């Protein structure tokens, strides 16, 4: 190491000053959008219930899909070969995609958009820690 001392990188507590305040502001800004992202997976499962319930031959479809190697590789095997198992099997992937999309768009909205609009410089000019805006956006998403 050529006689140089290695400095330890410590997270200072003042780096996160104001995270709670920024989080409250972000929650207030998203008070109409967040319930949509929270209810979307529930609506997906409700749609799957009505979709599976409307199929008269759902047992044949489940048996055929559980035997398909492509469907098993993509979505995993249907463990219980029942109506509830099919609903969970179909709804889990779609709900996971909806949650991933919602959290990604929320994080982008509160980090990149704020920076491009110039609001993050205004916030960081006050007595706010360096990591507070990003931490608040990640906690929210």
C-alpha positions as CSV (number, residue, x, y, z in Angstrom):
1,X,0.0,0.0,0.0
2,X,3.1,2.2,-0.2
3,X,2.8,3.6,3.3
4,X,-0.5,5.2,2.7
5,X,-3.2,4.8,5.3
6,X,-6.5,3.5,4.1
7,X,-9.4,5.7,5.3
8,X,-12.5,4.0,6.4
9,X,-15.6,5.2,4.7
10,X,-18.2,5.8,7.4
11,X,-21.8,6.8,6.8
12,X,-22.2,9.9,8.8
13,X,-25.6,10.5,10.4
14,X,-25.8,14.0,9.0
15,X,-25.9,12.5,5.5
16,X,-29.5,11.4,6.2
17,X,-30.7,14.6,7.8
18,X,-34.2,15.6,6.6
19,X,-35.1,12.1,5.2
20,X,-38.3,12.0,7.1
21,X,-39.4,15.5,6.0
22,X,-38.7,14.7,2.4
23,X,-40.5,11.3,2.7
24,X,-43.6,13.2,4.0
25,X,-43.4,15.5,1.1
26,X,-43.1,12.7,-1.4
27,X,-46.0,10.8,0.3
28,X,-48.1,13.9,0.0
29,X,-47.3,14.3,-3.7
30,X,-48.2,10.7,-4.4
31,X,-51.3,10.5,-2.3
32,X,-53.4,9.7,-5.4
33,X,-50.9,7.6,-7.3
34,X,-49.8,5.3,-4.5
35,X,-53.2,3.7,-3.8
36,X,-53.4,2.8,-7.5
37,X,-50.1,1.0,-7.4
38,X,-51.1,-0.7,-4.1
39,X,-54.5,-1.8,-5.4
40,X,-53.2,-3.0,-8.9
41,X,-52.0,-6.4,-7.7
42,X,-55.4,-7.0,-5.9
43,X,-57.2,-6.1,-9.1
44,X,-55.0,-8.5,-11.1
45,X,-56.0,-11.3,-8.7
46,X,-59.6,-10.3,-9.0
47,X,-59.3,-10.5,-12.8
48,X,-57.7,-13.9,-12.6
49,X,-60.6,-15.2,-10.4
50,X,-63.2,-14.0,-12.9
51,X,-61.1,-15.3,-15.8
52,X,-60.6,-18.8,-14.4
53,X,-64.2,-19.0,-13.1
54,X,-65.5,-18.1,-16.6
55,X,-63.7,-21.0,-18.2
56,X,-65.8,-24.2,-18.2
57,X,-62.9,-26.5,-18.9
58,X,-60.4,-25.0,-16.5
59,X,-59.3,-28.4,-15.2
60,X,-58.2,-29.5,-18.7
61,X,-56.3,-26.2,-19.2
62,X,-54.5,-26.5,-15.9
63,X,-53.6,-30.1,-16.6
64,X,-52.3,-29.2,-20.0
65,X,-50.3,-26.1,-18.8
66,X,-48.8,-28.1,-15.9
67,X,-47.5,-30.7,-18.3
68,X,-46.0,-28.1,-20.7
69,X,-42.2,-27.6,-20.1
70,X,-42.3,-24.1,-21.5
71,X,-45.1,-22.9,-19.1
72,X,-43.3,-24.6,-16.2
73,X,-40.0,-23.0,-17.1
74,X,-41.5,-19.5,-17.5
75,X,-44.1,-19.5,-14.7
76,X,-43.1,-22.4,-12.6
77,X,-45.1,-25.6,-11.9
78,X,-48.7,-25.4,-10.7
79,X,-48.3,-27.1,-7.3
80,X,-52.0,-27.6,-6.4
81,X,-54.0,-28.6,-9.5
82,X,-57.0,-26.7,-8.3
83,X,-58.8,-23.4,-9.2
84,X,-57.1,-21.6,-6.4
85,X,-53.7,-22.9,-7.4
86,X,-54.3,-21.7,-11.0
87,X,-55.3,-18.3,-9.8
88,X,-52.2,-17.9,-7.6
89,X,-50.0,-19.4,-10.4
90,X,-51.3,-16.9,-13.0
91,X,-51.6,-13.9,-10.7
92,X,-48.2,-14.0,-9.0
93,X,-46.1,-13.2,-12.0
94,X,-48.4,-10.5,-13.2
95,X,-48.6,-9.0,-9.7
96,X,-44.8,-9.1,-9.4
97,X,-44.4,-7.3,-12.7
98,X,-46.9,-4.6,-11.6
99,X,-45.1,-4.1,-8.3
100,X,-41.7,-3.9,-10.1
101,X,-43.1,-1.4,-12.6
102,X,-44.7,0.7,-9.9
103,X,-41.7,0.9,-7.7
104,X,-39.3,1.6,-10.6
105,X,-41.5,4.4,-11.9
106,X,-41.9,5.9,-8.4
107,X,-38.1,5.8,-7.8
108,X,-37.5,7.4,-11.2
109,X,-40.1,10.0,-10.6
110,X,-38.6,11.1,-7.3
111,X,-35.0,11.0,-8.3
112,X,-34.4,11.7,-12.0
113,X,-37.4,13.9,-12.6
114,X,-36.6,16.0,-9.6
115,X,-33.0,16.4,-10.7
116,X,-34.0,17.4,-14.3
117,X,-36.5,19.9,-13.0
118,X,-33.9,21.5,-10.8
119,X,-35.8,20.9,-7.6
120,X,-33.2,18.6,-6.1
121,X,-30.6,21.4,-6.1
122,X,-33.1,23.6,-4.2
123,X,-33.7,20.9,-1.6
124,X,-30.0,20.1,-1.3
125,X,-29.2,23.8,-0.8
126,X,-31.1,23.7,2.5
127,X,-30.0,21.8,5.7
128,X,-30.7,18.4,4.2
129,X,-28.2,15.5,4.1
130,X,-26.6,14.5,1.0
131,X,-28.3,11.1,0.8
132,X,-31.7,12.2,2.1
133,X,-33.5,12.6,-1.2
134,X,-32.4,9.3,-2.6
135,X,-33.1,7.5,0.7
136,X,-36.6,9.0,0.9
137,X,-37.3,7.9,-2.7
138,X,-36.1,4.4,-2.1
139,X,-38.1,4.0,1.1
140,X,-41.2,5.2,-0.7
141,X,-40.8,2.9,-3.6
